[in-house]
Amino acid sequence: MTPSWILDYAGLLLNGLGTTLLLLLISAVLGFVLALGVALARMSRNPLIAGLSLGYTSVIRGTPLLVQIYIFYYGVGSLFAQFPLIRGSFLWPYLRDGFWYIVLALVLSVGAYVGEVIRGGMKSVPRGELEAAAAFGMRKRLVLMRVWLPRAIRLLLPTLAGETVLLLKSTALASTVAVVDLLGAANVVRAQTFQIYQPLLLVAGIYICLTFMIEAGAARVERRSMFRRAN
């Protein structure tokens, strides 16, 4: 028999799940794009570009994500609120919404961590494959887009799946700045029903199911990639 509180708060929990999935999707896509840029910058022969990217990854990876979220939401967000010009602009509904500060923090985090992962994957691609592509007359950009990056990403699929799972769990920090994600919805249920453990167990089960889906999807992509390569 389904507990009554689940039926009563089903809409809230579903909305929280939707917020969590939206955070995951936006942060994963934008963060991956940023990570590609970071990886290429870290491998740049230009010392300024390489140094700036190293500084960025060192700062982001060297500070807790929760601290970064607080800096963006309570620091930058409070600073924006002091300017009437900003408060009166069309951007203010977004700048006062904690959701976008969470997205910003997650995107920067993914860019730093996954950027280093991609850099390691690119360095592990055998030089012979790149030289063979160049021997066919491919320019450097074409070699990068058609050989180097695809080969590195195929090698990194299990690692990228793990990073996606970590990102999923990081979205739970959204509840610390009044964003009603899945954990935030569970906290509302706990506060209003005095059900202490049951909502948390439900949320934990949902996170486990999402993790299995991410890992299964990555494994399927990896198998298809290996099959195509064998053919």
Backbone as a ProteinNet text record, in pm:
[ID]
protein_1_A
[PRIMARY]
MTPSWILDYAGLLLNGLGTTLLLLLISAVLGFVLALGVALARMSRNPLIAGLSLGYTSVIRGTPLLVQIYIFYYGVGSLFAQFPLIRGSFLWPYLRDGFWYIVLALVLSVGAYVGEVIRGGMKSVPRGELEAAAAFGMRKRLVLMRVWLPRAIRLLLPTLAGETVLLLKSTALASTVAVVDLLGAANVVRAQTFQIYQPLLLVAGIYICLTFMIEAGAARVERRSMFRRAN
[TERTIARY]
84.6	0	88.3	58	136.9	108.6	212.8	191.4	118.4	34.7	-48	35	149.3	228.2	286.2	312	362.2	256.2	132	22.8	-2.8	4	-22.4	83.8	208.8	319.1	380.2	304.2	356.3	392.3	307.7	334.8	462.6	482.1	602.9	727.8	720.3	834.3	866.9	763.8	786.7	848.1	801.4	861.2	1007.6	1033.4	1171.7	1259.1	1204.7	1278.6	1306.7	1208.2	1227.1	1336.4	1339.4	1443.7	1581.1	1590.7	1717.9	1764.9	1675.4	1712.3	1750.3	1681.1	1713.7	1851.5	1880.6	2013.9	2120.6	2093.4	2189	2212.2	2105.3	2116.1	2191	2148.6	2212.2	2358.4	2385.1	2522.2	2611.5	2557.6	2638	2673.4	2576.1	2600.6	2696	2662	2746.6	2882.8	2883.3	3009.1	3100.8	3043.8	3126.3	3187	3108.9	3162.1	3277.7	3257.9	3364.6	3485.5	3460.3	3569.7	3655.6	3593	3669.9	3763.9	3712	3796	3908.6	3878.6	3981	4089.3	4049.1	4147	4239.7	4182.3	4265.3	4355.5	4303.1	4384.4	4499.6	4473.7	4579.3	4690.8	4657.8	4757.9	4816.1	4776.3	4824	4973.5	5039.7	5180.6	5199.6	5089.8	5095.4	5099.9	5206.5	5218.5	5111.3	5064.6	4961.4	4830.2	4788.9	4664.4	4673.2	4785.8	4803.3	4805.4	4870	4877.4	4742.6	4665.2	4532	4440.3	4445.2	4360.9	4404.6	4534.5	4583.3	4536.7	4542.7	4494.3	4346.4	4267.8	4122.8	4093.8	4156.2	4130.9	4180.4	4290.8	4344.9	4250.6	4194	4102.8	3973	3914.6	3786.5	3801.2	3904.8	3923.2	3978.6	4034.9	4094.7	4001.8	3878.8	3782.5	3654.5	3588.9	3464.4	3355.8	3278.2	3169.7	3068.2	3040.5	2943.1	2990.6	3119.6	3174	3156.2	3179.9	3162.1	3016.1	2924.3	2781.6	2745.9	2795.2	2767	2826.2	2946	3008.6	2924	2878.3	2797.9	2661.5	2594.5	2456.9	2451.8	2526.5	2520.3	2614.5	2724.7	2819.5	2783.4	2793.9	2765.2	2618	2528.5	2385.5	2350.5	2409.9	2385.3	2443.9	2557.4	2619.2	2530.3	2473.8	2383	2261.9	2213.5	2092.5	2113.8	2236.8	2265.4	2260	2246.3	2245.2	2103.4	2038.3	1901.7	1892.1	1999.7	1997.2	1982.7	2048.5	2038.4	1902.1	1855	1724.8	1610.7	1629.7	1524.6	1538.1	1641.6	1664.2	1587.5	1582.2	1512.4	1588	1713.9	1793.6	1766.2	1704.3	1688.5	1610	1502	1433.2	1524.7	1626.6	1722.3	1831.9	1877.4	1987.3	1947.5	1817.9	1775.8	1730.5	1734.3	1691.5	1812.6	1807.8	1919.6	1950.6	1852.8	1872.5	1991.6	2001.2	2106.2	2242	2247.1	2375.2	2424.5	2332.1	2369.4	2421.8	2353.4	2398.6	2539.6	2563.4	2694.9	2802.5	2775.8	2874.3	2899.6	2795.4	2811.1	2883.8	2851.8	2918.6	3068.4	3103.3	3245.1	3314.2	3244.3	3301.2	3324.7	3224.5	3238.6	3350.7	3356.8	3460.8	3600.3	3619.8	3751.8	3785.3	3693.8	3722.1	3725.7	3623.9	3617.5	3722.3	3756.4	3862	3993.7	4026.5	4148.1	4136.2	4016.8	3995.3	4016.3	3957.3	3971.1	4116.1	4183.5	4325.6	4405.2	4379.6	4447.9	4413.6	4285	4244.4	4309.2	4322.5	4385.3	4533.1	4597.4	4739	4760.6	4655.4	4669.6	4643.8	4593.3	4571.4	4707.1	4729.3	4859.3	4896.5	5019.2	5063.7	5057.5	5072.7	5069.9	4939	4827.5	4697.5	4688.4	4743.4	4739.5	4832.5	4947.2	5040.4	4983.4	4910.5	4848.7	4742.7	4663.5	4561.7	4626.8	4737.4	4807.5	4867.6	4910.6	4968.8	4866.3	4737	4630.9	4596.2	4666.5	4644.4	4548.8	4508.4	4418.2	4492.1	4425.4	4480.6	4465.4	4534.4	4535.5	4394.6	4314.8	4178.9	4095.4	4111.6	4036.2	4080.7	4210.3	4261.4	4202.8	4195.1	4140.3	3993.9	3914.4	3770.4	3729.4	3803.8	3761.9	3837	3954	4034.9	4066.2	4130.7	4186.1	4076.9	3985.6	3879.5	3787.7	3735.6	3649.7	3720.2	3848.7	3923.4	3939.4	3970.6	3987.8	3857.2	3746.6	3617.5	3574.7	3602.1	3570.5	3648.7	3774.2	3855.6	3803.8	3739.9	3700.9	3554.9	3482.3	3339.1	3308.6	3377.2	3347.4	3375.8	3484.9	3518.9	3416.9	3373.4	3273.6	3140.6	3106.6	2984.3	2995.7	3113.3	3134.7	3125.3	3179.7	3170.2	3025.6	2946.2	2804.9	2729.9	2763.6	2701.9	2739.3	2865.6	2907.4	2833.9	2811.9	2736.2	2593.1	2533.1	2397.3	2389.3	2484.3	2483.1	2512	2591.2	2621.3	2499.4	2404.7	2284.7	2206	2226.3	2155	2192.5	2306.6	2346.3	2256.7	2174	2082.3	1987.6	1956.2	1862.9	1920.1	2052.4	2113.1	2087.6	2041.9	2013.5	1868.2	1781.9	1636.4	1587.4	1658.7	1610.6	1544.5	1420.1	1344.4	1372.3	1485.3	1515.7	1457.7	1507	1452.2	1475.6	1596.5	1624.5	1550.3	1541.1	1466.7	1319.8	1261.2	1122.1	1107	1202.7	1198.4	1208.4	1288.3	1299.9	1169.8	1098.7	967.9	871.2	871.4	785.4	819.5	945.8	988.4	941.9	952.5	916.4	765.9	687.2	541.9	471.6	533.7	469.8	537	656.5	735.8	777.1	774.1	830.9	980.6	1062.5	1203.9	1282.9	1266.9	1352.8	1289	1157.8	1093.8	1116.1	1099.4	1125.2	1270.2	1363.3	1504.1	1532.6	1469.7	1488	1429.9	1316.5	1257.3	1350.3	1404.4	1495.6	1621.7	1673.6	1792.2	1765.1	1647.8	1611.4	1604	1551.4	1541.8	1680.8	1769	1906.7	1976.3	1953.3	2013.8	1962.5	1832.5	1775.7	1834.7	1849.6	1908.5	2054	2125.7	2264.8	2274.1	2187.7	2186	2155.5	2064.4	2029.9	2148.5	2219.7	2336.8	2443.5	2470.8	2574.7	2534.3	2406.2	2360.4	2367.6	2330.8	2339.3	2482.3	2574.1	2714.8	2769.4	2731.2	2777.3	2724.9	2601.7	2545	2617.6	2645.7	2719.3	2858.4	2921.4	3055	3053.3	2952.5	2942.6	2919.6	2832.2	2807.3	2931.9	3006.8	3129.4	3231.4	3244.8	3338.5	3294.5	3162.2	3109.8	3138.4	3115.5	3140.7	3288.2	3372.3	3515.3	3561.2	3499.3	3539	3499.5	3388	3343.1	3418.9
-119.9	0	125.2	220.8	342.9	435.5	481.8	575	700	753.5	868.4	991.1	1007.6	1128.8	1130.5	1013.4	1008.6	1059.5	1016.8	1062.6	1211.7	1258.9	1399.2	1491.2	1445.3	1529.3	1479.6	1398.8	1344.5	1455.7	1557.8	1668	1741.8	1767.5	1836.3	1753.2	1623.8	1535.3	1523.1	1516.7	1509.2	1638.4	1751.2	1878.9	1886.4	1835.8	1832.6	1743.2	1629.6	1540.8	1609.6	1679.9	1752.8	1858.4	1929.7	2029.5	1965	1850.2	1777.9	1735	1679.8	1635.4	1753.4	1865.5	1984.3	2037.9	2039.9	2080.5	1988.8	1859.5	1762.2	1782.6	1799.5	1812.8	1939.6	2053.6	2180.1	2181.5	2138.7	2141.6	2044.4	1927.9	1829.3	1879	1935.6	1981	2100.9	2205.1	2324	2294.8	2212.7	2178.1	2099.7	2010.1	1931.9	2022	2117.7	2212.7	2291.7	2338.8	2411.4	2321	2194.8	2101	2079.2	2073.5	2060.4	2179.7	2298.6	2418.1	2417.5	2373.2	2367.5	2267.5	2151	2048.4	2099	2164.4	2217.2	2330.6	2412.5	2521.1	2467.3	2361.8	2302.6	2243.6	2201.3	2142.4	2243.7	2369.2	2473.1	2498.6	2533.7	2569.5	2714.4	2789.2	2927.5	2925.4	2973.4	2964.6	3044.1	3153.9	3233.2	3156.3	3098.9	3022	2899.9	2828.2	2710.2	2747.4	2859.8	2902.5	2944.4	3017.7	3060.5	2940.3	2844.6	2725.8	2643.3	2636.3	2564.7	2633.2	2767.5	2840.6	2817.5	2817.4	2793.2	2655.1	2552.4	2416.9	2400.6	2465.6	2454	2516.9	2633.3	2701.2	2622.3	2579.6	2509.5	2375	2301.7	2169.2	2177	2292.3	2306.5	2363.2	2401.1	2455.3	2372.8	2356.9	2276.9	2338.5	2253.2	2300.6	2381.5	2340.7	2414.1	2556.8	2574.5	2709.1	2793.2	2734	2806.2	2847.9	2757.5	2789.9	2907.2	2906.3	3015.8	3147.1	3141.1	3263.8	3321.8	3236.3	3285.4	3336.7	3257.7	3291.3	3406.2	3391.9	3494.2	3611.3	3586	3692.6	3769.6	3704.1	3769.9	3809.7	3720.3	3751.2	3873.8	3885.9	4003.1	4128.8	4114.5	4230.1	4282.5	4192.1	4234	4308.8	4264.2	4324.6	4468.6	4512.1	4648.8	4750.3	4702.6	4793.5	4803.5	4920	4936.7	4908.9	4938.8	4916	4766.7	4685.9	4540.8	4490.4	4540.7	4496.5	4533.3	4637.4	4678.8	4620	4539.8	4484.9	4354.6	4308.8	4183.5	4062.5	4082.7	3972.4	3945	4039.3	4025.4	3900.6	3862.1	3738.1	3616.3	3618.7	3507.6	3525	3649	3675.1	3658.9	3663.1	3643.2	3499.8	3417.4	3278.5	3190.9	3119.9	3035.4	2925.6	2887.4	2780.2	2809.7	2934.5	2966.6	2979.2	3012.5	3012.8	2870.2	2778.1	2636.8	2588.4	2625.7	2586.5	2639	2764.8	2825	2748.6	2719.8	2648.3	2508	2439.5	2303.7	2303.3	2398.4	2406.1	2430.2	2521.9	2549.3	2427.6	2356.2	2235.9	2127.4	2103.6	2002.8	2043	2171	2216.6	2188.3	2207.3	2185.3	2037.5	1959.7	1817.9	1738	1753.9	1677.8	1729	1857.4	1909.4	1836.7	1812.8	1737.4	1592.7	1536.8	1398.9	1389.3	1483.6	1481.8	1504.4	1592.4	1615.2	1485.4	1411.9	1284.8	1184.6	1184.8	1093.7	1127.9	1257	1298.7	1261.8	1271.2	1236	1086	1007.1	861.8	805.8	889.4	843.5	818.8	702.9	673.3	776.3	821.6	921.6	868.3	735.5	677.7	702.1	701.5	726.4	869.7	963.3	1102.8	1124.6	1060.5	1073.5	1010.8	899.3	835.9	926.8	993.6	1085.8	1202.7	1252.8	1363.1	1318.5	1193.3	1141.3	1134.6	1124.3	1123.4	1264.1	1362.5	1499.7	1579.4	1526.2	1599.1	1715.1	1827.9	1940.3	1915.5	1997.3	1975.5	1980.9	2077.8	2090.1	1968.5	1918.1	1800.4	1676.6	1665.4	1553.9	1560	1680.7	1698.3	1656.7	1702.1	1680.9	1540	1479	1349.1	1230.2	1255	1143	1157.4	1267.3	1279.7	1283	1378.9	1390.2	1267.1	1220.1	1100.6	980.5	961.4	848.8	864.1	984.3	1007.6	986.9	1035.5	1022.8	877.2	798.6	655.3	587.2	626.9	570.1	610.5	726.3	783.4	758.8	682.6	665.8	618.4	516.1	476	588	661	770.6	883.4	915.7	1021.3	982.3	852.4	805.9	827.6	797.2	820.9	967.3	1054.6	1198.4	1246.5	1187.4	1223.5	1183	1067.1	1023.8	1119.4	1160.1	1256.8	1389.4	1429.9	1552.3	1538.5	1421.7	1397.6	1416.3	1359.8	1372	1515.9	1587.3	1726.6	1817.3	1779.4	1862.6	1872.7	1777.3	1781.3	1903.4	1966.4	2087.1	2205.4	2192.1	2300.5	2333.1	2233	2254.8	2347.7	2372.5	2460.1	2607.4	2641	2780.6	2794.9	2723.2	2737.2	2699.1	2610.6	2554.9	2421.1	2406	2285.8	2178	2113.7	1997.9	1874.4	1756	1633.4	1628.3	1659.1	1659.1	1771.9	1887.6	1998.1	1964.4	1894	1850.6	1753.4	1663.3	1568.8	1641.3	1746.2	1823	1894.5	1942.1	2003.5	1900.1	1781	1673.3	1640.3	1632.1	1600	1706	1833.2	1942.6	1948.7	1911.4	1926.1	1800.8	1685.7	1560	1495.8	1545.8	1486.8	1342.9	1307	1179.6	1203	1148	1183.3	1104.9	973.6	888.2	847.2	829.1	774.5	859.7	993	1072.9	1062.8	1055	1043.6	908.5	802.8	671.4	668.8	735.6	742.8	815.6	929	1006.9	926.3	856.2	773.4	666.8	607	506.6	565.7	687.7	752.5	782.9	832.8	859.9	731.9	622.1	494.4	451.5	466.8	431.6	517.5	647.4	736.7	699.7	661.2	619.3	495.7	397.8	277.6	311.7	405.3	444	510	595.2	661	558	467.9	367.4	271	232	142	210.2	338.3	410.8	423.5	452.5	463.7	329.4	221.3	88.4	51.5	89.4	59.6	136.4	265	345	286.6	241.6	183.3	55.3	-29.1	-153.8	-123.8	-28.6	6.9	64.2	143.9	200.7	92.6	-6.4	-115.8	-201.5	-221.4	-301.7	-235.2	-102.7	-30	-32.4	-22.4	-20.9	-158.4	-265.3	-398.9	-424.7	-360.9	-377.8	-286.7
0	0	0	-86.2	-97.1	21.2	91.8	202.5	155.3	242.2	203.3	170.3	238.2	213.2	71.4	14	-123.1	-220.5	-198.8	-284.4	-265.9	-142.3	-113.3	-173.1	-175.9	-220.4	-351.7	-425.7	-551.6	-649.8	-659.4	-751.2	-715.1	-586.3	-540.8	-570	-543	-566	-714.8	-798.7	-942.8	-995.3	-943.7	-983.8	-938.9	-818	-769.5	-855.8	-897.9	-987.1	-1120.6	-1172.4	-1297.2	-1284.8	-1171.8	-1149.1	-1143.9	-1076.6	-1068.8	-1207.5	-1286.8	-1421.4	-1510.6	-1493.4	-1573.2	-1535.1	-1405.9	-1361	-1419.6	-1415.8	-1467.8	-1617.5	-1692.9	-1838.5	-1877.3	-1823.5	-1860.9	-1819.2	-1697.3	-1646.5	-1721.8	-1758.2	-1830.4	-1969.8	-2040	-2177.5	-2179.8	-2103.4	-2103	-2040.5	-1936.6	-1871.7	-1963	-2045.5	-2138	-2244.1	-2294.3	-2393.3	-2332.6	-2208.6	-2139.8	-2116.8	-2082.2	-2056.8	-2180.3	-2297.5	-2421.1	-2438.9	-2413.9	-2424.1	-2322.7	-2201.6	-2096.7	-2133.2	-2183.7	-2221.1	-2330.6	-2431.6	-2540.1	-2490.3	-2400.3	-2345.3	-2260.6	-2185.6	-2102.5	-2187.5	-2309.8	-2398.3	-2496.6	-2481.2	-2571.1	-2550.6	-2659	-2650.5	-2607.2	-2603.8	-2556.4	-2403	-2341.4	-2195	-2120.8	-2179.6	-2113.8	-2108	-2221.4	-2226.2	-2135.1	-2143.8	-2059.9	-1911.5	-1879.3	-1739.1	-1683.8	-1763.6	-1718.3	-1697.1	-1788.2	-1772.9	-1652.9	-1627.6	-1509.4	-1381.8	-1380.1	-1263.2	-1238.2	-1346.9	-1334.8	-1275.8	-1332.2	-1281.9	-1138.6	-1105.1	-968.8	-867	-902.3	-809.1	-793.3	-904	-898.3	-828.9	-862.3	-802.1	-661.3	-625	-492.2	-387.6	-426.9	-330.4	-332.8	-218.6	-215.2	-301.8	-365.7	-451.6	-372.5	-249.8	-169	-141.9	-119.1	-98	-224.2	-339.5	-466.1	-484.2	-451.5	-463.5	-373.2	-249.8	-156.7	-207.3	-264.8	-317.1	-429.5	-519.6	-632.3	-585.3	-500.8	-464.1	-362.7	-253	-148.5	-175.5	-246.8	-275.8	-401.2	-516.1	-643.1	-651.2	-605.9	-610.1	-526.9	-407.9	-322.9	-384.5	-452.7	-518.6	-630.4	-709.8	-816.7	-761.2	-646.5	-588.6	-545.9	-533	-488.5	-601.3	-725.3	-839.9	-896.8	-883.4	-936	-1086.2	-1159.5	-1303.5	-1334.3	-1256.2	-1275.5	-1229.5	-1115.3	-1063.8	-1157.4	-1236	-1328.4	-1466.9	-1489.7	-1622.8	-1640.7	-1765.7	-1795.7	-1740.6	-1701.6	-1647.6	-1500.2	-1431.2	-1286.7	-1244.7	-1314.9	-1274.7	-1275.7	-1360.2	-1364.9	-1259.9	-1240.8	-1149.3	-1002.9	-974.2	-835.6	-808.9	-911	-899.7	-868.7	-756.6	-717.1	-817	-897.9	-995.6	-1085.7	-1135.2	-1232.1	-1166.1	-1038.7	-967.9	-946.7	-923.4	-913.5	-1047.9	-1155.6	-1289.3	-1315.4	-1282.2	-1304	-1227.6	-1100.3	-1019.1	-1073.8	-1113.9	-1166.2	-1300	-1386	-1516.5	-1497.8	-1410.2	-1384.8	-1324.7	-1237.8	-1177.5	-1281.9	-1365.2	-1471.6	-1566.4	-1601.3	-1691.9	-1638.5	-1509.1	-1450	-1439	-1382.1	-1358.8	-1489	-1569.9	-1695.6	-1794.4	-1786.2	-1871.4	-1848.3	-1722.2	-1691.7	-1737.7	-1724.7	-1772	-1922.7	-1996.9	-2142.4	-2182.8	-2112.7	-2142.9	-2126.9	-2019.2	-2000	-2108.5	-2151.1	-2257.9	-2390.4	-2418.6	-2543.8	-2545.5	-2430.6	-2423.7	-2436.4	-2407.3	-2414.4	-2555	-2645.7	-2783.4	-2849.5	-2906.4	-2969.2	-3075.4	-3071.2	-3168.2	-3310.7	-3325.1	-3458.7	-3530.1	-3456.1	-3518.2	-3570.4	-3494.4	-3537.1	-3656.2	-3653.1	-3764.9	-3891.9	-3875.5	-3991.5	-4052.8	-3965.9	-4016.8	-4089.4	-4034.3	-4099.8	-4232.3	-4238.3	-4361.8	-4474.5	-4437.5	-4538.2	-4586	-4535.2	-4580.1	-4493.6	-4378.4	-4290	-4222.3	-4215.1	-4140.9	-3991.9	-3911.9	-3767.8	-3708.1	-3753.5	-3699.6	-3736.2	-3857	-3900.4	-3823	-3799.9	-3718.7	-3578.2	-3523.8	-3388.9	-3382.6	-3479.2	-3473.9	-3515.5	-3607.1	-3661.5	-3603	-3547.2	-3497.8	-3349.2	-3314	-3179.4	-3071	-3082.7	-2981.4	-2978.3	-3092.7	-3086.9	-3025	-3058.9	-3003.1	-2853	-2807.2	-2663.8	-2588.5	-2644.8	-2576.9	-2568.2	-2672.6	-2666.2	-2554.4	-2538.3	-2431.8	-2293.4	-2287.7	-2158.1	-2121.2	-2200.5	-2174.7	-2032.1	-1979.5	-1840.7	-1740	-1762	-1671.4	-1680.9	-1802.6	-1820.8	-1758.4	-1763.8	-1697	-1546.8	-1492.2	-1349.1	-1312.5	-1397.9	-1372.2	-1378.9	-1467.8	-1477.6	-1350.9	-1296.6	-1171.1	-1058.1	-1053.5	-952.1	-968.8	-1093.6	-1119.4	-1070.9	-1094.8	-1047.3	-896.3	-824.8	-678.5	-634.1	-713.3	-678.2	-691.5	-777.5	-792.5	-662.1	-571.4	-443.4	-360.8	-391.6	-319.9	-353.5	-455.6	-491	-376	-296.7	-185.5	-78.8	-82.3	18.5	-9.8	-131.1	-164.3	-209.4	-143.8	-160.6	-298.7	-368	-493.9	-462.6	-502.1	-466.3	-571	-555.5	-638.2	-570.1	-608.1	-549.2	-399	-355.2	-211.2	-141.6	-207.8	-149	-129	-226.5	-213.1	-96.8	-82.2	29.9	162.8	168.5	292.5	326.6	223.9	247.7	303.6	246.6	296.2	440.4	471	607.8	706.1	665	754.7	779.7	678.7	691.5	743.3	728.4	769.8	890.5	927.1	1036.2	1005.8	877.9	834.2	813.6	901.2	900.3	795.9	797.9	715.4	582.4	581.9	462.5	337.3	343.1	222	174.7	269.9	232.1	167.1	218	157	15	-3.9	-137.9	-233.4	-187.9	-272.2	-303	-203.3	-225.5	-331.6	-326.1	-426.2	-565.9	-576.8	-708.4	-762.8	-674.9	-718.9	-765	-695.3	-734.6	-871.6	-895.2	-1026.2	-1136.8	-1111.2	-1211.1	-1238.5	-1133.5	-1150.5	-1238.7	-1213.2	-1296.4	-1442	-1463.5	-1601	-1671.1	-1600.8	-1659.5	-1694.1	-1601	-1624.2	-1735.6	-1738.8	-1844.8	-1980.7	-1986.2	-2112.8	-2161.5	-2069.3	-2108.8	-2154.7	-2085.9	-2126.9	-2264.6	-2294.1	-2426.2	-2535.4	-2508.6	-2606.8	-2628.9	-2520.7	-2531.7	-2614.1	-2592.4	-2669.5	-2817.7	-2849.1	-2988.5	-3053.7	-2975.6	-3028.7	-3060.6	-2972.3	-2994.6	-3113	-3128	-3239	-3372.7	-3377.4	-3501.8	-3536.3	-3434.1	-3460.2	-3511.1	-3456.3	-3499.1	-3644.1	-3686	-3823.8	-3920.2
[MASK]
+++++++++++++++++++++++++++++++++++++++++++++++++++++++++++++++++++++++++++++++++++++++++++++++++++++++++++++++++++++++++++++++++++++++++++++++++++++++++++++++++++++++++++++++++++++++++++++++++++++++++++++++++++++++++++++++++++++++

